[in-house]
Amino acid sequence: MFFGILDPATGIVTYVNGGHPPAVVMDAAGKVKARLKPTGPAVGIFSGVEFEIGQTSLDPGDTLFVFSDGVTDARDPANKLYTEKCLLSLLEPSAATSTALLDRIDNALHAHIGSADQFDDITMMAIMRKNNLETPAA
């Protein structure tokens, strides 16, 4: 489980990562700035666990990308994993929108899977912080 709260005014993201792969913070060019590592074990494994609370910042133009292990563990018909290396290679160049980034990854992932059965859930989320200095077009 990954749970985060973004303050759009400051760009501060407060989060808990319960055993998910490290989320990715990318700059406007698509370069990885930070990885948001787990702040506790996978949710539901142990009772009474207290999770640390993490915090990071998104600058204008930055993107937060969160994904489940079902993305990197996706298998092709020959049973070859998609891998985190393949996934991270799709982050550059940056996409114009978070939807465009997700579409790029989804298309590549499904091309990899091909006719193979889906192995696990495939869950992804991307949030792009807009430039606060942008003014609406007249």
C-alpha positions in Angstrom: 0.0 0.0 0.0 1.2 3.5 -0.8 -0.7 6.4 0.7 0.3 10.0 0.1 -1.0 13.5 0.6 0.2 16.3 -1.7 0.0 19.9 -0.6 -0.4 21.5 -4.0 0.6 25.0 -2.7 4.0 23.8 -1.3 4.6 20.6 -3.2 5.2 18.7 0.0 4.2 15.0 -0.2 3.6 13.2 3.1 3.5 9.5 2.6 3.5 6.0 4.0 4.8 3.1 1.9 3.7 -0.2 3.3 5.9 -2.6 1.3 5.3 -1.2 -2.1 8.2 -0.8 -4.6 9.9 2.6 -4.1 7.8 5.3 -5.8 9.7 7.6 -8.1 10.0 11.4 -8.1 11.2 12.7 -11.5 12.1 16.2 -12.6 10.6 18.0 -15.6 13.1 16.3 -17.9 12.2 12.8 -16.6 15.4 12.3 -14.6 14.9 10.4 -11.3 15.4 12.8 -8.4 14.3 10.5 -5.5 12.9 7.0 -4.6 10.4 6.8 -1.8 11.4 3.6 -0.1 9.0 1.6 2.1 8.4 3.1 5.5 7.2 -0.3 6.9 6.4 -3.9 5.9 3.7 -4.9 3.5 0.3 -4.0 5.0 -1.4 -7.0 6.7 1.7 -9.1 7.2 2.1 -8.3 10.9 -0.4 -7.0 13.4 0.4 -3.9 15.5 3.0 -2.5 13.1 3.7 1.2 13.3 4.7 2.8 10.0 7.1 5.7 9.7 5.8 8.8 7.8 8.0 9.9 5.0 8.1 13.3 3.3 9.4 14.6 0.0 8.9 17.7 -2.1 7.7 18.0 -5.7 9.0 21.1 -7.5 6.9 22.6 -10.3 7.2 20.3 -13.3 8.1 17.2 -11.1 6.2 14.0 -11.4 5.4 11.4 -8.7 5.1 7.9 -10.2 3.8 5.0 -8.0 3.5 1.4 -9.1 2.8 -2.0 -7.8 5.1 -5.0 -8.0 2.7 -6.4 -10.6 4.2 -3.9 -13.1 7.8 -5.1 -12.7 6.8 -8.7 -12.2 4.7 -8.8 -15.4 5.7 -11.8 -17.5 5.9 -12.3 -21.3 4.9 -15.6 -23.0 8.5 -16.9 -22.3 8.0 -16.1 -18.6 10.5 -13.3 -18.7 9.9 -10.5 -16.1 9.3 -6.9 -17.2 11.8 -5.7 -14.5 12.3 -2.3 -12.8 15.1 -1.5 -15.3 12.6 -1.7 -18.2 10.1 0.4 -16.3 12.5 3.1 -15.3 13.8 3.4 -18.9 10.3 4.6 -19.9 10.5 7.6 -17.6 12.7 9.6 -20.0 12.1 11.8 -21.9 9.4 13.4 -19.7 5.8 13.2 -20.9 3.7 16.3 -21.4 1.1 15.0 -18.9 0.8 12.3 -16.3 -1.8 10.6 -18.5 0.7 10.5 -21.4 3.3 8.9 -19.1 0.9 6.2 -17.9 -0.2 5.5 -21.5 3.5 5.1 -22.6 4.2 2.7 -19.8 0.9 0.8 -20.2 1.5 0.3 -23.9 5.0 -1.0 -23.4 3.9 -3.2 -20.6 1.1 -4.8 -22.6 3.4 -5.2 -25.6 5.8 -7.2 -23.2 3.0 -9.3 -21.8 1.6 -10.1 -25.3 -0.5 -13.3 -25.1 0.7 -14.3 -21.6 -1.8 -14.4 -18.8 -1.6 -11.5 -16.4 0.4 -12.6 -13.4 -0.5 -10.0 -10.8 -2.3 -6.7 -10.4 -1.0 -3.9 -12.6 -1.4 -0.6 -10.7 0.2 2.7 -11.6 -0.4 6.3 -10.6 1.3 9.5 -11.8 0.9 13.0 -10.4 2.6 15.9 -12.2 2.9 19.2 -10.2 2.1 22.1 -12.5 4.1 25.3 -12.5 2.5 27.7 -10.0 3.6 30.6 -12.1 1.6 29.5 -15.2 -1.2 31.9 -16.0 -4.3 30.9 -17.9 -4.4 31.8 -21.6 -6.6 34.8 -22.5 
